[in-house]
């Protein structure tokens, strides 16, 4: 797991927590910020996956 994958998955988890807290408390702003953070984390993790795959392919 590379740096981007780890950071992305961490941001994704953090965003999910914020989203859930926002839903439970009825705070739409926190909920939307959580959703945005979760999506950003998914994108970063996906970038890390692609980067890892490219590195593996270049070694072959």
C-alpha positions as CSV (number, residue, x, y, z in Angstrom):
1,X,0.0,0.0,0.0
2,X,1.5,3.3,-1.0
3,X,1.1,6.7,0.6
4,X,-1.8,7.8,-1.5
5,X,-3.8,4.7,-0.9
6,X,-3.3,4.9,2.9
7,X,-4.2,8.6,3.1
8,X,-7.1,8.2,0.7
9,X,-8.6,5.4,2.7
10,X,-8.1,7.4,5.9
11,X,-9.9,10.4,4.5
12,X,-12.6,8.2,3.2
13,X,-13.2,6.8,6.7
14,X,-13.0,10.2,8.3
15,X,-15.5,11.5,5.8
16,X,-17.9,8.6,6.5
17,X,-17.8,9.4,10.2
18,X,-18.5,13.1,9.6
19,X,-21.4,12.2,7.2
20,X,-22.9,9.9,9.8
21,X,-22.5,12.5,12.6
22,X,-24.2,15.1,10.4
23,X,-27.1,12.7,9.7
24,X,-27.5,11.8,13.4
25,X,-27.4,15.4,14.6
26,X,-29.4,16.8,11.7
27,X,-26.5,19.1,10.7
28,X,-26.6,19.2,6.9
29,X,-23.4,21.2,6.6
30,X,-21.4,18.5,8.5
31,X,-23.1,15.8,6.5
32,X,-22.2,17.4,3.2
33,X,-18.6,18.1,4.2
34,X,-18.3,14.5,5.2
35,X,-19.6,13.3,1.8
36,X,-17.2,15.6,0.1
37,X,-14.3,14.4,2.2
38,X,-15.3,10.8,1.6
39,X,-15.4,11.3,-2.2
40,X,-12.0,13.1,-2.1
41,X,-10.6,10.1,-0.1
42,X,-12.0,7.7,-2.7
43,X,-10.3,9.7,-5.5
44,X,-7.0,9.8,-3.7
45,X,-7.1,6.0,-3.0
46,X,-8.0,5.3,-6.6
47,X,-5.1,7.4,-7.7
48,X,-2.8,5.4,-5.4
49,X,-4.2,2.2,-6.8
50,X,-3.5,3.3,-10.4
51,X,0.0,4.5,-9.4
52,X,0.7,1.1,-7.7
53,X,-0.6,-0.8,-10.8
54,X,1.6,1.3,-13.1
55,X,4.6,0.6,-10.9
56,X,3.9,-3.1,-11.0
57,X,3.4,-3.1,-14.7
58,X,6.7,-1.3,-15.4
59,X,8.6,-3.9,-13.5
60,X,7.4,-6.7,-15.8
